[in-house]
Amino acid sequence: MIEIRKIEPQDTYQIRKKVLREGIPLPFEFNGDLDKDTFHLGAFKDAKIIAVSSYMKAKNNNFRGTQYQLRGMATLKEFQGLGAGKIMMHKAYEILKDLHIDCLWCNARKIAVEFYQKQGMSTFGEKFDVEYIGEHYVMFKYLNE
């Protein structure tokens, strides 16, 4: 069974570094990690943290209402496909709805677009390139519709 709970920012760093930044000269600590409005979720299997995600209050002028940005979602390779990301996303939707947030958005790697679409998110605009990482799409979901 996978359990989702809030975690501290530093609890995300090891998985972010391993999954999202291995061999990439970009930081695994993000601006906003320590902001009072930011929250971080961890997925645990047998008391081991296997996936992380972070949610930061951030405005994107393409969307309306109060907004949060999803950043740093990552699942350890050996635990991918077990549903941890899906469960974590749906927990985040519950938390954000309770906070009366209108929209969750993210910059999704091209390889993650299908996953986010299955979680109810839509793409916005054209693909763009992030140095060292590759093609991305802006994705979003209005939470109160």
GIKA-V906381 format. One record per residue. RES is the residue in one letter. PSI is psi as a letter, one per 20 degrees, with the letter a starting at -180 (none if undefined). NEAR is the number of other ideal C-beta (glycine too) atoms within 8 Angstrom. Layout:
RES:PSI:NEAR ; RES:PSI:NEAR
//
This chain:
M:q:3 ; I:p:11 ; E:p:7 ; I:p:10 ; R:q:7 ; K:q:6 ; I:r:10 ; E:q:5 ; P:g:11 ; Q:i:5 ; D:i:11 ; T:h:15 ; Y:g:10 ; Q:g:7 ; I:g:14 ; R:g:13 ; K:g:10 ; K:g:10 ; V:g:11 ; L:h:10 ; R:j:11 ; E:p:7 ; G:j:3 ; I:p:8 ; P:l:3 ; L:q:7 ; P:q:5 ; F:i:10 ; E:p:6 ; F:q:10 ; N:p:3 ; G:i:11 ; D:h:12 ; L:j:5 ; D:q:8 ; K:h:3 ; D:i:6 ; T:q:13 ; F:q:8 ; H:p:15 ; L:q:15 ; G:q:13 ; A:p:16 ; F:p:12 ; K:p:11 ; D:l:4 ; A:j:3 ; K:p:6 ; I:p:10 ; I:i:13 ; A:q:15 ; V:q:16 ; S:q:16 ; S:q:17 ; Y:o:15 ; M:p:13 ; K:o:10 ; A:p:9 ; K:p:4 ; N:o:11 ; N:i:4 ; N:i:8 ; F:q:12 ; R:r:4 ; G:a:8 ; T:q:8 ; Q:q:14 ; Y:q:13 ; Q:p:12 ; L:p:11 ; R:q:11 ; G:k:11 ; M:p:14 ; A:q:12 ; T:p:13 ; L:p:11 ; K:g:6 ; E:i:4 ; F:j:11 ; Q:q:7 ; G:i:4 ; L:i:8 ; G:j:7 ; A:g:13 ; G:g:13 ; K:g:10 ; I:g:11 ; M:g:14 ; M:g:11 ; H:h:9 ; K:g:10 ; A:g:13 ; Y:g:11 ; E:g:8 ; I:g:10 ; L:h:12 ; K:g:10 ; D:h:6 ; L:j:6 ; H:k:6 ; I:p:12 ; D:h:11 ; C:p:15 ; L:p:16 ; W:r:16 ; C:r:13 ; N:o:7 ; A:p:13 ; R:q:9 ; K:h:10 ; I:i:4 ; A:i:9 ; V:g:12 ; E:g:6 ; F:g:9 ; Y:h:11 ; Q:h:11 ; K:h:7 ; Q:j:11 ; G:j:5 ; M:q:12 ; S:q:7 ; T:q:10 ; F:p:10 ; G:a:7 ; E:q:3 ; K:q:7 ; F:r:9 ; D:p:7 ; V:p:9 ; E:p:4 ; Y:i:6 ; I:g:8 ; G:b:7 ; E:p:9 ; H:r:13 ; Y:q:13 ; V:p:14 ; M:q:15 ; F:r:14 ; K:p:12 ; Y:p:9 ; L:i:11 ; N:k:5 ; E:none:3
//
